[in-house]
């Protein structure tokens, strides 16, 4: 990754954040998603940083618990009242795909946050927040963070 690319990415961060936020805010959600009682975020490395940041930013404002995992298995509390957000920039992160497999098998409410790969393919009939390609996961932080913030405001307008 060149220094020029990193510099351009950093300078474009506010635009990435705004684009991601708008996408998450405008995602058409099923009505039952608005009744969730918990959120479980699954992501590893650069794909997981957005979830960690959102948990800290909104910890005193979210009306439901927001938990994070990086590997399977799902915690025991996960049920039909839990929204699972699966974050894998490439869409091929083994740990996130392991969580996605259980989510699909149990038909849990879920949203995938990805730029493609197997995760997008598995969720083609479900909800996907698409990330632009061509970034390292850590360089897509503006999109990841923006999408999550917009999505959570979409779910909970009072946030």
Buried (B, 14 or more C-beta within 10 A) or exposed (E): EEEEEEEEBEEEBEEBBBBBBEBBBEBEBEEEBEEBEBBBBBBBBBBBBBBBBBBEBBEEEBEBEBBBBBEBEBEEEBEEBBBBBBBBBBBBBEBBBBBBEBBBEBEBBBBBBBBBBBBBEBBEEBBBBBBEEEBBBBBBBBBBBBBBBBBBBBBBEEE
